[in-house]
Amino acid sequence: MNPGVYVDEIGPGPRPITGVPTTIAAFVGFAQDGPLTPTQINSFAEYTESFGEGAPNQFLLHAVRGFFANGGVRCYILRLPPELCGADLDREVLWQQVAIALAPLEELSDVSLVCCPDEYSVPGIAAALVAHCERLRYRIAVLAAPPNASDCVGPPQDVQSSYVAYYMPWLLMENPRGGAALAVHPGGHVAGAIVQNDLRRGVWKAPANLPIVGVTGLTHEINRRQQESLNQLGVNALRNFAGDGIRIWGSRTTSQDPEWKYINLRRYFIYLEKSIQDGTQWAVFENNGETLWGNVKRAVDDFLFNEFKSGALFGITPQEAFFAKCDRSTMTQNDIDNGRLICLVGVAPVRPTEFIIFRICQLTADAQACSS
């Protein structure tokens, strides 16, 4: 070869898939002032600077305070129009206005948790948040029972979904202006604890047995018998344990589908799906043939192998924990001709341990004598 400059064209190989963030929340509610468009906030001080201190009964203020106090690192604030607070409108009109108010949330691609601590001030907004999460598929709603809810009543039908985490009772916080403690929606505190759980342990770990800080108590106590009933209804209890303080004592969704009854399972699949979707965008418009199929499969295999090594998947070997197929067995000729690349992925996630059961046998004196 003669001296000179040469160009080699190298086809696209498998590119590493990186996990998407799971620690960014969005809060919707009423504030003293501030923009009516989503605003990124990195601290409680930034919140008060943009949205004001507000009145003591504005739950958004306390939710954001609780979020950062419990380990939250970044969130968006979507301030609702004041006229929606306690609005007495026709149901259809109110639903339309709520949908319009929530629409900007759809532009936030990095949000994984959404919460409206003022959900009981706007009829229908909780159901609208659930519909929003189900439609976008990549986030869950953190909701709460009404402040005076009975311990034997589960979530209403319109918020029963694998995209919902539902908590009770409400929390008590010190009133910064003095006087009686304030009863506040638990969503912000819970969301902060979930974020901290993701950062320390991983999104696949159950967000339960986590401490709630920055509070003085609960609006009412839940005992073990009540907890058992709530657990079956898809309600996650906040309980006060002597020596351990207030803890999140449950990690269930409100779904009636046994496959999706755990929050961490739903959130982990959200994480996997979005990571793979975002991490394989490079394959768009590449030639739909065996070379591309092999590259996509290797990229997915590598990503899932790292998940297996982290302990997120069940099995002793990678073959027991996951598989990825991308070949003519996953696509028809019609799929290939029309530019559809279909990769079949299966994973065996680790599920939470909710119940630890010991079987204890009492040996008789004769049995002990025989064994000695």
N, C-alpha and C positions, 0 to 999 in steps of 0.2 A: 504494500500500500504506500502511495506517495505521500509526502508531507502535505498537510492541509487541515481543513476543518470538516468534520463529518457529523452527520446527524443520524441517530438511531431512534426509530419509533418503537416505543414499548407499550404494549396493550395494558389496559387497566387490570391489575390483580386485585386480590381481596384486600380491602382496607379495613383496619380495625374498627370495631363497633365499640363506642364508649357509652357508658350508662348516662341516661338523662337525669337532670336534677329532680329530686322529690321533696325538697325542703322549702319551697316557696308557696306562701298562702295568699289568698285574696279575701279581704274583709269588706262586707257590704253593710252599710247602715247610715245612721243620721249623725251629723257632726254640726258643731256650732257654725262653722263657715268652711271655706276651702273649695277647691275645684270639684266639678261634677264628672270629671274624667278620671280613669284609673291613674293613681299616683304611687310611684315606688317609694317605700319607706324602709329605712334601715335601722331605726331606733325609735323608742317612744318619744324622745326629745324631738325628732324630726316630725313625728305625727302632730304633736302639740303646736309646733311651729307652723305647720301647714293647715291644720284643721281646728286649732284652738283647744282650750281646756274643756269647754262644753259644760253642760249641766250635770249634776251628780247622777241623774237617772238616764243619761245617754250611755247605752250599753256598748256602743262601738269604742268609746274611749277606754273603758275598762277591759274590753276584749283585747285591744292592742297592747295595753299595759301588761296584761297577763300573758300574752303571746311572747313578748320579749323577756319577761321575768322567768319564763319556764323554758327558755332555750331557743326561741325563734330567732332567725337571723335576718330575714328579709320578707317583706310582704307588699302587696298592693292594697290601696284603699280606694273603694268606689263609693263615694258619698251619694246617697239617695236624695232626690228632690224632696224638700221639706213637705210639700203638699201630699206626699204619699203616706205620711205618718198618720195613722188612724183614719185614713180616707174612707168615707162612706159612699162608695161608688157602686154602680152596677157591676156584678161579678165579671162579666165579659170585658167591660171597659177597664176595670182594675187589672185584670190579667194582661191586657194589652199594654197598659202603662208599665206594669212590672217587667214585662218582656222587653220593652224598649229600654228601661232603666238598666237591665242586666246585660243587654247586648254587648257593651264594651268589654265584658269579661271574655268574650269569645276571641278577642284579639291577643290575649295574653297566653302565649303558647307554653310558657314555662311554669304555670301554676299547677299545683297538684292537690291543694286543699282549698276549699271555699267555705266561708262561714258568714252568716248574717245574724249577729247577736241581737238585732232588732226584729227577729223573725215574727214575734208576736205583736208587733206594732203595724205590720202590713199583711193583711189577710191574703193567703195564697203565695206568699213569696217563698216559703219553704218548699212547697211543691214545685214552684218554678225553678228553684235551685237544683232540685233533684232531676227535673227534666233537662236542665242545662248540662248537668254532669253525665247523664245517660247519653245525651246527644253527642257531646264532645268525646266521651269515653276515656279521657285521660286525667280525670280528677274525681275526688269524692267530696261530698258535702258533710260538714261537721254540724250536726243539729242537736237540739236539746228538747227535753220534755218541757211542758209549761211549768212555771215556777210553783204552782200549787197542784201538780199532777199526783194522782194516786200511785202508790207503789205496786199496784196490780194491773195497771193499764199500759199497754204497749204503744208503739208508734202508730199513728193513723195510717190508713191504707195508702194515701197519696205520697207517703215518704218511705214506703217499704221497698227497698232497692239494695242491690249489692254495692251501690255507689253512695251509701249513706252510713255514717257512724253516728249513733244517737245516745245521748248521755243524760243522766239525772243523778242527784238533784242539782239545784243551782248553788253557787258558791257565795260565801259571805266575805266581803272585803272591808277593810277599815275605811271609814268615810274621811276623805282628806279635809273636809270642812267641819269635822267633829260630829258628835251625835251618834245615833245608832248605826250599826254596821249596814253596808249596802248589800242587797241580794243581786247578784250579777249572773248573766248567762255564762256557762262554763266553756263555751266554744273556743275562745281565744286562749285560755290556759291549756286546754286539751291540745289544741293545734300546736302550741309551742312545745309541749311535752312530746308530741309525735315527731316533730322536727328533730328534737334532740335525740330521740330514739333512733331515727334514721341515721343521724351523723355518727352516733357512738356505736351502734350495733348493726344497722342495715335496715332497709325498707322491708325486708322479708321477716324481720323479727316482730312478734306481736307487740303492739303498743299498749301493754298492760303491765300492772304492778309498777307504774311510773308515779313518782311523787308529784303533787301539785303544790307549788309554793306561791307565796305572795297573797295568801288568803288567811282568814281567821277561823273559818269553819264552814259548815254546810247548812243549808236552810233546814234540813232535817236529816236524821241518821237513817241508814239502811242496814238492817241486820242480815244475818246469813240466810235465814228462811226467805226473806223478801228478795234477796239477791238471786236465789235459785229461780224464783218465778220470773224475775226480770230478765235473767239470762236466756230463758227459753223464748222470751218475747222479742229478743234482739235489742234489749236496752242495756247499755253499759253503765254500771253503777259507779259512783264516786263514793268511796267509803273512808271512814276515819278509823285508823287502827292505833291502839295505844302503843306508843314508842316509835311508830313508823309514820305517823301523820296521815294526811289525806292522800289517797292513791286512786289511780284509775284501775278499777277492778273488773275488767272485761274488755274483749277485743272483737266483738261481733258486729256484723252489718245488720241491717233490718230486713235483709232478704229472707224469704221462706225457702229458697233453693239451698239444699244442704251442701252443694258444691261451692257456694259462695258465701258461707256464713261467717267467714273470718275477714276482718279488715285487712290484715297484713297479706292475706292471700290475694284479695282483689287488688290491693295497691302494688303487690309484687308483679302481678300479671300486667298491670298498667305499665309499670316500669319496663318489663321485658318487651312488651309490644311496641311501646314508643321508642325504646332504644334501638330495636331492630329496624323499625320503620325509618327512623331518622338516619341510622347508621348505614343503610343500604340505598340511600337516595342516589349515590353515584351510579347505580345500575340502570337508572332511567335513560332510555334512548341508546343503550348499548345493544349490540347484536344479540338477539335472543337465541342463543345456542349453547352447546354443551360447555364451552369455555366459560361463559358467563355463569351458567348454573353451578359449575364447580367452584368458581370464585365466591359466589354468594354463599354456598354451603360451607365453605371453609371459614368465611367471616363469621357466620352464625355459630358454627362449631367452636371457634376460638372464644367467642363472647360467652357462650354457655359453659364452656370448660372453666373459665375464670369464675363464673357464678358457682359452679360445682365446688371448686377449690375454696371458695369463701364460706362454704357450709350452707348455702341457700337451698341446695337441692338434695333430695333424698336418694341414697344409694351408696354402695361401697365403691363402685366403679363409674366412670363417665357413661358407660353404656346403660347402666341401670338408671342414671339420673336424667338423661336427655337424649334426643335424637333430632337430626335435621335432614330432610330429604328435599332435593331439588333436581328432578329429572323427568323423564317421560312418564313415570308412574304418578307424578303429581300434576301433570299438564296434559291436556288433549292437544291434538294437532290444531284444532280451532283456537285454543288458547295461544299457542305459539304463533300462529298466523296473524292473530290480532294483538300481538305485543304484550300478552299477559304472562308474566313470570310468576309462578306459584311455588312457594317454598312451604313445606309442611314441617312444623316444629312441635315437638312434644317435650314437656318437662315434668318432673316429679318433685313438686315443692315440699319443703318441710312444713308441717302443720303445727300449730301451737299445742302445748300440753296444758289442757284446762283442768284435768282431774288427775291427781296422783293417788293411786289405790294401793294400799298395803294389805296383803293377806297374812294374817297372823294366826298361827296355830299354837294352841296350848297343849303341851305334852303332859301326859299323866306320869305319875311316879313310876308305874310299870314300864312305860315306854322309855323313860330315862334309864331305868335299870337295864333294859334290853340293849340299849344303844351303847352302854358303857363297857 
